[in-house]
């Protein structure tokens, strides 16, 4: 009998690919969506869409009942306040883990972020680290894996679409400042991340671990520009943005974000961008060539 998978975040950028993988492999799925969001879904005989909210015990009970495995991908990448981040990215993770344990789920897969390794950089990073801790405390003996994803990219991501649109035109904006050329990034193509979650993680190869899969484990901004240029057969020029411009801009965004919910590059996000090393280990490096993944992202985005 095919396993029953409980999903959160199934309508998101990563979640859509994970969902498709699961369907292609014959799994039955229960997927949680926010109230009023059923219009964003599609119908399939192997999917049961459940309207509910993260952190709501009744919604979690319906979602987890009968499920073999929980894949928790829903979360906030941006929020107005620290409280909003922690409510969704920490408290709700612990609540779902508690429900999964009570309903005898066999495995819990949590999609976190590489930002969690530096929790003091931002409210987002801190909330993701807190979510990992809440999961561990509430799961007890349930098998689990934490996936700390580095920067995720791919066609169809609304958040990064403007960035890759500039690259397509031959421009790569990068945070400047001292040593900007040596800053390291880890990157993962959305299909590679989905394959890792529905492959190694689902099969139990990573149980009890915190892992960071990657398509490119380490790359600097100049190297990234060259890879993008070769992928689209068009040179890409880096435009290092001075900190004298970025800090005031981020400070204003921090205020507008808190008051009106507008603006993405807050001071916390800027600190994340300026961190010197977001590389990962090469233990779980996907097979997709970086240039092929970038080509699909830039040209099909």
Backbone as CSV, one residue per row, in Angstrom:
resi,resn,N_x,N_y,N_z,CA_x,CA_y,CA_z,C_x,C_y,C_z
1,UNK,0.843,-1.201,0.000,0.000,0.000,0.000,0.875,1.247,0.000
2,UNK,0.557,2.229,-0.847,1.341,3.455,-0.932,1.264,4.215,0.384
3,UNK,2.384,4.808,0.781,2.421,5.573,2.020,1.614,6.854,1.888
4,UNK,1.091,7.307,3.033,0.342,8.552,3.078,1.244,9.641,3.624
5,UNK,1.421,10.703,2.848,2.303,11.807,3.212,1.476,13.026,3.585
6,UNK,1.776,13.620,4.742,1.143,14.873,5.151,2.075,16.020,4.787
7,UNK,1.560,16.997,4.031,2.385,18.104,3.528,1.898,19.448,4.041
8,UNK,2.838,20.325,4.331,2.527,21.749,4.462,3.387,22.478,3.429
9,UNK,2.916,23.618,2.985,3.683,24.391,1.996,3.614,23.834,0.600
10,UNK,2.599,23.022,0.313,2.520,22.349,-0.982,2.260,23.301,-2.145
11,UNK,1.744,24.504,-1.873,1.478,25.452,-2.965,2.612,26.455,-3.143
12,UNK,3.689,26.308,-2.368,4.821,27.218,-2.463,5.784,26.847,-3.574
13,UNK,6.844,27.625,-3.707,7.823,27.439,-4.779,8.452,26.050,-4.730
14,UNK,8.974,25.663,-3.577,9.559,24.333,-3.421,8.464,23.280,-3.326
15,UNK,7.400,23.606,-2.599,6.339,22.650,-2.361,5.684,22.119,-3.614
16,UNK,5.533,22.964,-4.620,4.888,22.518,-5.863,5.688,21.406,-6.534
17,UNK,7.012,21.525,-6.487,7.860,20.507,-7.122,7.879,19.236,-6.277
18,UNK,7.930,19.392,-4.956,7.870,18.238,-4.064,6.561,17.482,-4.287
19,UNK,5.452,18.207,-4.353,4.145,17.594,-4.566,4.110,16.797,-5.865
20,UNK,4.639,17.376,-6.940,4.649,16.683,-8.227,5.483,15.410,-8.161
21,UNK,6.632,15.486,-7.479,7.473,14.296,-7.316,6.716,13.180,-6.604
22,UNK,6.027,13.542,-5.533,5.300,12.542,-4.754,4.197,11.889,-5.575
23,UNK,3.478,12.693,-6.348,2.411,12.148,-7.180,2.971,11.204,-8.240
24,UNK,4.084,11.589,-8.835,4.690,10.748,-9.871,5.188,9.426,-9.312
25,UNK,5.465,9.413,-8.003,5.957,8.182,-7.375,4.858,7.407,-6.652
26,UNK,3.620,7.800,-6.858,2.506,7.003,-6.388,2.100,7.175,-4.942
27,UNK,2.542,8.237,-4.290,2.156,8.468,-2.898,0.750,9.068,-2.817
28,UNK,0.084,8.785,-1.696,-1.162,9.465,-1.365,-0.812,10.651,-0.469
29,UNK,-1.531,11.752,-0.630,-1.116,13.002,0.010,-2.296,13.692,0.697
30,UNK,-2.019,14.190,1.903,-2.909,15.132,2.577,-2.129,16.436,2.673
31,UNK,-2.678,17.511,2.139,-1.942,18.769,2.080,-2.732,19.890,2.747
32,UNK,-2.068,20.597,3.655,-2.694,21.697,4.381,-2.560,22.995,3.591
33,UNK,-3.682,23.695,3.425,-3.669,25.018,2.798,-4.437,25.985,3.687
34,UNK,-4.065,27.254,3.606,-4.735,28.254,4.423,-6.202,28.402,4.025
35,UNK,-7.062,28.761,4.981,-8.470,28.969,4.653,-8.633,29.954,3.502
36,UNK,-9.459,29.582,2.536,-9.687,30.438,1.379,-8.688,30.261,0.263
37,UNK,-7.758,29.302,0.414,-6.693,29.131,-0.591,-6.915,27.937,-1.507
38,UNK,-8.056,27.293,-1.432,-8.285,26.130,-2.283,-8.244,26.480,-3.764
39,UNK,-8.491,27.740,-4.089,-8.452,28.159,-5.495,-7.051,28.038,-6.082
40,UNK,-6.022,28.010,-5.210,-4.644,27.892,-5.679,-4.240,26.435,-5.943
41,UNK,-5.119,25.508,-5.622,-4.776,24.093,-5.731,-5.283,23.500,-7.041
42,UNK,-4.935,22.248,-7.270,-5.467,21.517,-8.411,-5.971,20.168,-7.907
43,UNK,-6.866,19.595,-8.638,-7.478,18.345,-8.212,-6.727,17.139,-8.756
44,UNK,-6.585,16.145,-7.887,-5.918,14.898,-8.258,-6.475,13.816,-7.338
45,UNK,-6.715,12.621,-7.864,-7.307,11.568,-7.025,-6.460,11.172,-5.816
46,UNK,-5.169,11.469,-5.859,-4.292,11.086,-4.747,-4.016,12.226,-3.775
47,UNK,-4.720,13.361,-3.932,-4.521,14.500,-3.026,-5.811,14.817,-2.278
48,UNK,-5.666,14.973,-0.990,-6.759,15.460,-0.159,-6.337,16.805,0.412
49,UNK,-6.934,17.887,-0.110,-6.603,19.228,0.360,-7.382,19.539,1.635
50,UNK,-6.686,20.028,2.630,-7.292,20.335,3.921,-7.116,21.816,4.228
51,UNK,-8.205,22.524,4.404,-8.119,23.925,4.792,-7.890,24.024,6.295
52,UNK,-6.859,24.747,6.684,-6.560,24.886,8.101,-5.398,25.830,8.302
53,UNK,-4.955,25.951,9.541,-3.893,26.892,9.862,-2.763,26.213,10.630
54,UNK,-1.538,26.643,10.345,-0.387,26.175,11.108,-0.546,26.609,12.563
55,UNK,-0.211,25.739,13.470,-0.323,26.056,14.884,-1.692,25.785,15.465
56,UNK,-2.641,25.355,14.628,-3.980,25.020,15.099,-4.046,23.510,15.338
57,UNK,-4.185,23.066,16.594,-4.167,21.627,16.897,-5.206,20.821,16.131
58,UNK,-6.388,21.399,15.907,-7.414,20.668,15.181,-7.012,20.459,13.721
59,UNK,-6.462,21.503,13.094,-5.987,21.369,11.707,-4.884,20.329,11.624
60,UNK,-3.977,20.359,12.601,-2.854,19.416,12.624,-3.339,17.983,12.823
61,UNK,-4.367,17.819,13.640,-4.914,16.482,13.887,-5.475,15.896,12.608
62,UNK,-6.234,16.702,11.871,-6.806,16.237,10.605,-5.701,15.911,9.610
63,UNK,-4.676,16.766,9.576,-3.575,16.575,8.631,-2.781,15.311,8.940
64,UNK,-2.443,15.100,10.183,-1.531,14.014,10.563,-2.209,12.665,10.749
65,UNK,-3.518,12.648,10.947,-4.214,11.395,11.195,-4.005,10.408,10.049
66,UNK,-3.438,9.258,10.364,-3.213,8.214,9.373,-1.970,8.389,8.526
67,UNK,-1.273,9.509,8.679,-0.091,9.769,7.841,1.115,8.961,8.329
68,UNK,1.908,8.505,7.383,3.157,7.812,7.704,4.289,8.802,7.921
69,UNK,4.292,9.867,7.114,5.405,10.827,7.113,4.846,12.243,6.991
70,UNK,5.431,13.174,7.737,5.113,14.593,7.594,6.277,15.290,6.902
71,UNK,5.985,16.056,5.871,6.979,16.932,5.245,6.512,18.362,5.479
72,UNK,7.218,19.064,6.349,6.801,20.416,6.738,7.665,21.443,6.012
73,UNK,7.049,22.152,5.049,7.788,23.119,4.238,7.257,24.540,4.385
74,UNK,6.086,24.715,4.991,5.486,26.046,5.103,6.262,26.898,6.103
75,UNK,6.346,28.180,5.826,7.038,29.095,6.724,7.048,30.495,6.151
76,UNK,7.519,31.437,6.956,7.619,32.831,6.520,9.059,33.177,6.159
77,UNK,9.246,33.698,4.966,10.552,34.202,4.553,10.679,35.678,4.915
78,UNK,9.553,36.359,4.933,9.525,37.768,5.308,8.310,38.008,6.192
79,UNK,8.460,38.910,7.159,7.372,39.211,8.091,7.545,40.622,8.626
80,UNK,6.491,41.167,9.203,6.544,42.532,9.718,7.288,42.609,11.046
81,UNK,7.099,41.608,11.901,7.669,41.672,13.248,8.360,40.372,13.621
82,UNK,9.171,40.448,14.664,9.822,39.256,15.209,8.770,38.250,15.664
83,UNK,7.700,38.745,16.279,6.647,37.867,16.759,6.002,37.055,15.650
84,UNK,5.793,37.685,14.484,5.207,36.971,13.352,6.126,35.859,12.873
85,UNK,7.424,36.152,12.790,8.391,35.122,12.389,8.326,33.928,13.332
86,UNK,8.397,34.198,14.631,8.489,33.112,15.604,7.182,32.338,15.733
87,UNK,6.056,32.996,15.542,4.775,32.304,15.618,4.680,31.210,14.563
88,UNK,5.112,31.515,13.340,4.997,30.564,12.232,6.216,29.651,12.130
89,UNK,7.422,30.235,12.208,8.642,29.472,11.960,9.164,28.704,13.169
90,UNK,8.606,28.950,14.338,9.075,28.250,15.537,7.915,27.587,16.275
91,UNK,6.980,28.399,16.777,5.881,27.846,17.579,5.054,26.832,16.794
92,UNK,4.725,27.154,15.545,3.894,26.255,14.740,4.635,24.955,14.403
93,UNK,5.951,25.023,14.287,6.744,23.812,14.018,6.650,22.874,15.214
94,UNK,6.809,23.439,16.409,6.709,22.631,17.608,5.325,22.032,17.778
95,UNK,4.303,22.819,17.464,2.932,22.331,17.579,2.671,21.179,16.621
96,UNK,3.130,21.314,15.379,2.936,20.250,14.391,3.714,18.996,14.784
97,UNK,4.910,19.181,15.308,5.711,18.038,15.743,5.006,17.289,16.883
98,UNK,4.422,18.037,17.796,3.690,17.423,18.909,2.511,16.601,18.394
99,UNK,1.779,17.163,17.431,0.641,16.448,16.857,1.102,15.203,16.103
100,UNK,2.201,15.328,15.364,2.728,14.190,14.616,3.110,13.046,15.562
101,UNK,3.727,13.393,16.662,4.107,12.373,17.643,2.875,11.705,18.248
102,UNK,1.886,12.508,18.618,0.676,11.972,19.242,-0.078,11.039,18.300
103,UNK,-0.019,11.325,16.994,-0.747,10.519,16.023,0.135,9.457,15.373
104,UNK,1.297,9.223,15.995,2.179,8.110,15.626,2.706,8.168,14.190
105,UNK,3.010,9.391,13.741,3.693,9.548,12.457,5.095,8.940,12.589
106,UNK,5.554,8.287,11.558,6.825,7.556,11.649,8.054,8.409,11.346
107,UNK,7.894,9.465,10.541,9.048,10.284,10.176,8.591,11.725,9.956
108,UNK,9.441,12.665,10.353,9.133,14.096,10.236,10.289,14.764,9.501
109,UNK,9.995,15.367,8.351,11.002,16.056,7.545,10.715,17.545,7.602
110,UNK,11.682,18.305,8.078,11.482,19.753,8.250,12.403,20.531,7.328
111,UNK,11.818,21.326,6.433,12.601,22.180,5.546,12.919,23.475,6.281
112,UNK,14.156,23.607,6.728,14.625,24.791,7.420,15.414,25.654,6.434
113,UNK,16.391,26.362,6.905,17.199,27.249,6.065,18.629,27.249,6.574
114,UNK,19.569,27.427,5.666,20.969,27.530,6.067,21.179,28.731,6.980
115,UNK,20.293,29.719,6.900,20.389,30.896,7.769,20.326,30.509,9.240
116,UNK,19.751,29.339,9.542,19.598,28.914,10.931,20.936,28.671,11.623
117,UNK,22.002,28.510,10.845,23.303,28.287,11.494,23.857,29.576,12.094
118,UNK,23.271,30.726,11.724,23.672,32.021,12.278,22.422,32.744,12.801
119,UNK,21.838,32.241,13.895,20.537,32.745,14.354,20.517,34.198,14.813
120,UNK,21.683,34.764,15.122,21.703,36.146,15.611,21.712,37.183,14.486
121,UNK,21.815,36.739,13.252,21.880,37.688,12.145,20.559,38.407,11.903
122,UNK,19.458,37.696,12.084,18.160,38.281,11.752,17.048,37.550,12.489
123,UNK,15.883,38.166,12.524,14.722,37.505,13.126,14.346,36.257,12.355
124,UNK,14.516,36.298,11.027,14.228,35.118,10.216,15.161,33.971,10.600
125,UNK,16.455,34.247,10.632,17.424,33.209,10.971,17.164,32.656,12.372
126,UNK,16.894,33.548,13.313,16.620,33.120,14.677,15.377,32.261,14.775
127,UNK,14.342,32.620,14.014,13.099,31.854,14.071,13.266,30.470,13.458
128,UNK,14.062,30.354,12.411,14.282,29.034,11.807,15.087,28.133,12.749
129,UNK,16.071,28.706,13.438,16.828,27.931,14.421,15.911,27.504,15.575
130,UNK,15.054,28.419,16.013,14.121,28.094,17.086,13.143,27.002,16.652
131,UNK,12.759,27.019,15.381,11.872,25.981,14.856,12.519,24.617,14.908
132,UNK,13.813,24.558,14.599,14.524,23.284,14.682,14.521,22.752,16.110
133,UNK,14.748,23.661,17.062,14.751,23.258,18.460,13.384,22.812,18.932
134,UNK,12.344,23.538,18.531,10.985,23.178,18.916,10.608,21.809,18.366
135,UNK,11.002,21.529,17.139,10.730,20.226,16.540,11.398,19.117,17.348
136,UNK,12.669,19.291,17.667,13.416,18.268,18.391,12.814,17.991,19.770
137,UNK,12.384,19.054,20.441,11.812,18.880,21.780,10.470,18.163,21.760
138,UNK,9.675,18.394,20.735,8.316,17.867,20.713,8.183,16.497,20.054
139,UNK,9.153,16.103,19.242,9.015,14.854,18.498,9.291,13.610,19.330
140,UNK,10.080,13.758,20.375,10.434,12.573,21.141,11.243,11.600,20.311
141,UNK,10.771,10.375,20.191,11.516,9.347,19.468,11.170,9.212,18.007
142,UNK,10.357,10.119,17.474,9.990,10.051,16.053,11.226,10.328,15.195
143,UNK,11.419,9.534,14.159,12.539,9.748,13.248,12.369,11.097,12.551
144,UNK,13.480,11.826,12.407,13.367,13.171,11.836,14.642,13.578,11.127
145,UNK,14.485,14.528,10.201,15.625,15.138,9.525,15.334,16.626,9.348
146,UNK,16.350,17.452,9.554,16.264,18.885,9.307,17.046,19.184,8.037
147,UNK,16.399,19.801,7.063,17.047,20.163,5.801,17.304,21.665,5.813
148,UNK,18.553,22.040,6.029,18.929,23.457,5.984,19.303,23.821,4.551
149,UNK,18.332,24.306,3.820,18.566,24.616,2.409,19.354,25.909,2.256
150,UNK,20.357,25.911,1.373,21.016,27.184,1.021,20.106,27.966,0.087
151,UNK,20.620,28.959,-0.604,19.800,29.779,-1.500,19.167,28.911,-2.588
152,UNK,17.846,28.930,-2.661,17.115,28.113,-3.631,16.819,28.954,-4.868
153,UNK,17.011,28.383,-6.044,16.729,29.109,-7.277,16.030,28.202,-8.281
154,UNK,15.391,28.813,-9.246,14.688,28.070,-10.280,13.630,28.936,-10.923
155,UNK,13.163,28.536,-12.075,12.122,29.286,-12.775,10.825,29.249,-11.976
156,UNK,10.106,30.369,-11.982,8.807,30.413,-11.327,8.821,30.930,-9.907
157,UNK,9.989,31.347,-9.415,10.061,31.898,-8.056,9.852,33.410,-8.122
158,UNK,8.728,33.877,-7.591,8.406,35.301,-7.665,9.407,36.153,-6.889
159,UNK,9.955,35.610,-5.803,10.854,36.391,-4.955,12.163,36.733,-5.666
160,UNK,12.701,35.789,-6.440,13.996,36.016,-7.091,13.870,36.370,-8.574
161,UNK,12.650,36.391,-9.104,12.460,36.684,-10.531,13.073,38.009,-10.954
162,UNK,12.905,39.115,-10.192,13.523,40.381,-10.608,15.048,40.298,-10.656
163,UNK,15.639,39.547,-9.742,17.096,39.379,-9.690,17.597,38.685,-10.960
164,UNK,16.941,37.593,-11.334,17.374,36.858,-12.525,16.988,37.583,-13.814
165,UNK,15.983,38.450,-13.746,15.644,39.270,-14.919,16.779,40.247,-15.220
166,UNK,17.410,40.787,-14.175,18.564,41.664,-14.366,19.752,40.897,-14.922
167,UNK,19.956,39.683,-14.425,21.050,38.850,-14.937,20.841,38.574,-16.425
168,UNK,19.604,38.332,-16.808,19.298,38.081,-18.220,19.678,39.270,-19.088
169,UNK,19.617,40.469,-18.503,19.992,41.680,-19.223,21.491,41.954,-19.159
170,UNK,22.212,41.123,-18.379,23.662,41.266,-18.306,24.181,41.965,-17.069
171,UNK,23.323,42.114,-16.043,23.734,42.811,-14.825,23.500,41.940,-13.601
172,UNK,24.492,41.889,-12.718,24.367,41.138,-11.472,24.618,42.063,-10.288
173,UNK,23.561,42.537,-9.632,23.754,43.356,-8.429,24.219,42.475,-7.273
174,UNK,25.226,42.943,-6.544,25.766,42.177,-5.415,26.057,43.129,-4.264
175,UNK,25.862,42.682,-3.033,26.190,43.543,-1.889,27.683,43.821,-1.842
176,UNK,28.058,45.095,-1.754,29.477,45.454,-1.746,30.069,45.414,-0.355
177,UNK,30.990,46.303,-0.088,31.668,46.309,1.199,32.984,45.564,1.152
178,UNK,33.714,45.624,2.259,35.031,44.994,2.325,34.945,43.482,2.079
179,UNK,35.800,43.000,1.191,35.900,41.564,0.919,34.723,40.959,0.185
180,UNK,33.947,41.790,-0.523,32.737,41.256,-1.147,33.041,40.177,-2.184
181,UNK,34.193,40.277,-2.829,34.542,39.289,-3.858,34.788,37.902,-3.282
182,UNK,35.094,37.823,-1.998,35.433,36.529,-1.380,34.261,35.888,-0.649
183,UNK,33.131,36.584,-0.574,31.981,35.990,0.106,31.530,34.728,-0.640
184,UNK,31.187,33.708,0.146,30.825,32.427,-0.441,29.334,32.145,-0.273
185,UNK,28.770,31.573,-1.321,27.363,31.189,-1.321,27.236,29.698,-1.559
186,UNK,26.177,29.124,-1.014,25.771,27.780,-1.382,24.470,27.928,-2.161
187,UNK,24.279,27.139,-3.200,23.093,27.255,-4.050,22.465,25.885,-4.257
188,UNK,21.137,25.862,-4.343,20.477,24.608,-4.714,19.325,24.892,-5.678
189,UNK,19.317,24.168,-6.766,18.263,24.247,-7.769,17.003,23.615,-7.185
190,UNK,15.845,24.231,-7.410,14.616,23.793,-6.758,14.310,22.317,-7.042
191,UNK,14.582,21.853,-8.255,14.335,20.446,-8.571,15.256,19.527,-7.780
192,UNK,16.510,19.968,-7.572,17.443,19.165,-6.781,16.997,19.079,-5.327
193,UNK,16.502,20.189,-4.795,16.022,20.188,-3.421,14.812,19.274,-3.273
194,UNK,13.885,19.369,-4.211,12.697,18.517,-4.165,13.075,17.041,-4.282
195,UNK,14.021,16.746,-5.158,14.463,15.354,-5.318,15.118,14.828,-4.048
196,UNK,15.859,15.683,-3.365,16.521,15.281,-2.124,15.491,14.993,-1.034
197,UNK,14.486,15.855,-0.927,13.452,15.676,0.093,12.652,14.402,-0.164
198,UNK,12.284,14.178,-1.427,11.452,13.020,-1.760,12.276,11.765,-2.038
199,UNK,13.603,11.897,-1.952,14.482,10.758,-2.144,15.139,10.352,-0.840
200,UNK,16.341,10.847,-0.599,17.108,10.468,0.594,16.332,10.690,1.890
201,UNK,15.682,11.842,2.011,14.977,12.152,3.272,13.778,11.238,3.481
202,UNK,13.000,11.068,2.452,11.791,10.255,2.555,12.132,8.791,2.832
203,UNK,13.259,8.351,2.293,13.663,6.957,2.446,14.404,6.686,3.748
204,UNK,14.697,7.748,4.521,15.321,7.553,5.824,16.830,7.615,5.848
205,UNK,17.452,7.976,4.714,18.914,8.000,4.657,19.515,9.097,5.524
206,UNK,18.705,10.087,5.903,19.221,11.226,6.672,18.613,11.322,8.074
207,UNK,17.951,10.293,8.523,17.295,10.327,9.831,18.264,10.730,10.936
208,UNK,17.791,11.612,11.823,18.588,12.024,12.966,19.648,13.052,12.658
209,UNK,19.585,13.652,11.459,20.645,14.569,11.050,20.101,15.928,10.626
210,UNK,20.999,16.908,10.619,20.748,18.216,10.024,21.645,18.296,8.797
211,UNK,21.051,18.408,7.618,21.808,18.297,6.372,21.552,19.501,5.470
212,UNK,22.521,19.806,4.621,22.408,20.929,3.690,22.784,20.465,2.284
213,UNK,21.795,20.024,1.502,22.073,19.615,0.121,22.375,20.838,-0.737
214,UNK,23.046,20.632,-1.852,23.405,21.768,-2.718,23.560,21.314,-4.161
215,UNK,23.323,22.237,-5.063,23.706,22.051,-6.461,25.131,22.567,-6.643
216,UNK,25.449,23.650,-5.936,26.801,24.209,-5.885,27.100,24.497,-4.421
217,UNK,28.037,23.749,-3.839,28.296,23.863,-2.405,28.945,25.188,-2.030
218,UNK,29.757,25.735,-2.922,30.459,26.989,-2.616,30.771,27.740,-3.902
219,UNK,30.433,29.028,-3.912,30.710,29.855,-5.082,30.784,31.309,-4.642
220,UNK,31.713,32.065,-5.214,31.815,33.496,-4.904,30.974,34.283,-5.905
221,UNK,30.761,35.566,-5.625,29.982,36.391,-6.540,30.613,36.478,-7.931
222,UNK,31.939,36.694,-8.055,32.533,36.723,-9.402,32.374,35.389,-10.128
223,UNK,32.508,34.289,-9.406,32.325,32.976,-10.032,30.877,32.783,-10.468
224,UNK,29.963,33.262,-9.656,28.547,33.149,-9.992,28.236,33.951,-11.265
225,UNK,28.812,35.134,-11.392,28.610,35.950,-12.594,29.111,35.224,-13.838
226,UNK,30.279,34.600,-13.718,30.831,33.865,-14.871,29.930,32.689,-15.245
227,UNK,29.431,31.959,-14.248,28.558,30.817,-14.518,27.261,31.272,-15.191
228,UNK,26.713,32.386,-14.724,25.490,32.916,-15.332,25.737,33.347,-16.770
229,UNK,26.874,33.978,-17.004,27.225,34.413,-18.349,27.362,33.245,-19.303
230,UNK,28.032,32.189,-18.859,28.223,31.021,-19.706,26.899,30.283,-19.924
231,UNK,26.034,30.309,-18.913,24.750,29.617,-19.029,23.869,30.254,-20.095
232,UNK,23.885,31.578,-20.208,23.027,32.256,-21.179,23.802,32.750,-22.399
233,UNK,25.097,32.387,-22.457,25.962,32.789,-23.572,25.898,34.300,-23.752
234,UNK,26.050,35.011,-22.670,26.019,36.463,-22.672,26.719,36.939,-21.413
235,UNK,27.669,37.827,-21.559,28.452,38.254,-20.407,27.580,38.941,-19.365
236,UNK,27.950,38.738,-18.112,27.224,39.331,-16.987,28.203,40.164,-16.173
237,UNK,27.881,41.422,-15.991,28.747,42.334,-15.254,28.228,42.516,-13.828
238,UNK,29.135,42.349,-12.869,28.764,42.546,-11.468,28.684,44.036,-11.148
239,UNK,27.645,44.401,-10.410,27.487,45.770,-9.931,27.498,45.719,-8.400
240,UNK,28.663,45.926,-7.763,28.701,45.910,-6.299,28.008,47.137,-5.720
241,UNK,27.018,46.923,-4.900,26.242,48.020,-4.323,26.916,48.492,-3.041
242,UNK,27.267,49.774,-2.933,27.988,50.278,-1.756,27.151,50.207,-0.487
243,UNK,27.825,49.915,0.626,27.123,49.824,1.906,26.538,51.169,2.322
244,UNK,27.156,52.261,1.856,26.640,53.596,2.185,25.245,53.825,1.606
245,UNK,24.890,53.039,0.600,23.560,53.095,0.019,22.659,52.015,0.622
246,UNK,23.225,50.818,0.800,22.423,49.683,1.258,21.893,49.859,2.683
247,UNK,22.745,50.375,3.586,22.314,50.482,4.983,21.152,51.472,5.167
248,UNK,21.232,52.691,4.613,20.074,53.598,4.737,18.818,53.032,4.083
249,UNK,18.988,52.390,2.932,17.847,51.793,2.235,17.208,50.706,3.090
250,UNK,18.058,49.844,3.701,17.546,48.761,4.545,16.893,49.306,5.809
251,UNK,17.441,50.393,6.347,16.865,51.002,7.547,15.452,51.522,7.262
252,UNK,15.286,52.181,6.124,13.963,52.677,5.733,13.012,51.507,5.498
253,UNK,13.503,50.467,4.831,12.679,49.289,4.577,12.246,48.605,5.867
254,UNK,13.116,48.627,6.871,12.781,48.009,8.153,11.586,48.711,8.792
255,UNK,11.533,50.030,8.639,10.428,50.800,9.196,9.143,50.566,8.391
256,UNK,9.246,50.646,7.081,8.053,50.463,6.249,7.524,49.030,6.345
257,UNK,8.432,48.083,6.526,8.007,46.695,6.672,7.186,46.514,7.942
258,UNK,7.675,47.093,9.022,6.991,46.952,10.305,5.641,47.679,10.306
259,UNK,5.603,48.850,9.706,4.383,49.656,9.743,3.356,49.248,8.693
260,UNK,3.831,48.954,7.483,2.905,48.740,6.369,3.058,47.386,5.684
261,UNK,4.056,46.596,6.094,4.279,45.308,5.444,4.943,45.421,4.091
262,UNK,5.543,46.581,3.791,6.173,46.812,2.496,7.692,46.815,2.627
263,UNK,8.379,46.227,1.636,9.838,46.228,1.626,10.397,44.886,2.032
264,UNK,11.424,44.442,1.333,12.025,43.130,1.613,13.415,43.250,2.229
265,UNK,14.227,44.169,1.705,15.603,44.283,2.183,15.654,45.076,3.491
266,UNK,15.345,44.406,4.586,15.437,45.017,5.908,16.874,44.915,6.411
267,UNK,17.142,45.493,7.566,18.491,45.401,8.136,18.865,43.957,8.435
268,UNK,17.894,43.180,8.872,18.177,41.767,9.121,18.556,41.031,7.857
269,UNK,17.804,41.262,6.785,18.113,40.616,5.512,19.472,41.076,4.986
270,UNK,19.801,42.348,5.192,21.090,42.854,4.746,22.224,42.155,5.489
271,UNK,22.061,41.950,6.783,23.091,41.225,7.541,23.269,39.806,7.003
272,UNK,22.181,39.201,6.589,22.281,37.872,5.988,23.094,37.937,4.690
273,UNK,22.792,38.916,3.849,23.492,39.057,2.571,24.980,39.324,2.760
274,UNK,25.334,40.025,3.835,26.729,40.407,4.054,27.542,39.350,4.794
275,UNK,26.894,38.289,5.234,27.640,37.228,5.924,28.674,36.641,4.968
276,UNK,29.869,36.376,5.476,30.989,36.029,4.598,30.954,34.611,4.044
277,UNK,30.229,33.688,4.675,30.316,32.298,4.222,28.990,31.557,4.383
278,UNK,28.256,31.410,3.287,27.041,30.609,3.267,27.259,29.337,2.459
279,UNK,28.498,28.878,2.387,28.776,27.649,1.653,28.314,26.441,2.469
280,UNK,28.202,25.288,1.821,27.806,24.054,2.492,28.893,23.006,2.278
281,UNK,28.767,21.891,2.953,29.684,20.777,2.708,29.312,20.148,1.368
282,UNK,30.180,19.323,0.849,29.920,18.677,-0.441,29.383,17.262,-0.271
283,UNK,28.848,16.971,0.907,28.347,15.621,1.165,27.141,15.289,0.298
284,UNK,26.238,16.261,0.135,25.033,16.041,-0.652,24.981,17.055,-1.791
285,UNK,25.772,16.832,-2.822,25.773,17.704,-3.997,25.012,17.006,-5.118
286,UNK,24.029,17.691,-5.671,23.163,17.107,-6.689,23.904,16.937,-8.013
287,UNK,23.283,16.172,-8.894,23.920,15.870,-10.174,23.632,16.910,-11.256
288,UNK,22.663,17.786,-11.040,22.334,18.769,-12.067,23.498,19.739,-12.263
289,UNK,24.041,19.863,-13.480,25.113,20.842,-13.713,24.614,22.251,-13.405
290,UNK,25.440,23.036,-12.729,25.021,24.373,-12.323,24.594,25.216,-13.521
291,UNK,25.359,25.170,-14.602,25.012,26.006,-15.760,23.674,25.616,-16.372
292,UNK,23.353,24.330,-16.366,22.063,23.895,-16.894,20.930,24.434,-16.013
293,UNK,21.107,24.341,-14.700,20.084,24.855,-13.766,19.926,26.367,-13.913
294,UNK,21.045,27.068,-14.061,20.976,28.529,-14.238,20.326,28.894,-15.563
295,UNK,20.626,28.150,-16.593,20.039,28.420,-17.907,18.513,28.312,-17.844
296,UNK,18.029,27.260,-17.201,16.583,27.075,-17.067,15.975,28.203,-16.241
297,UNK,16.702,28.639,-15.214,16.190,29.693,-14.340,16.150,31.046,-15.048
298,UNK,17.247,31.387,-15.726,17.358,32.705,-16.364,16.470,32.812,-17.601
299,UNK,16.507,31.793,-18.433,15.806,31.874,-19.715,14.334,31.496,-19.616
300,UNK,13.983,30.658,-18.644,12.592,30.218,-18.529,11.853,30.930,-17.405
301,UNK,12.608,31.771,-16.637,12.037,32.402,-15.456,10.863,33.284,-15.724
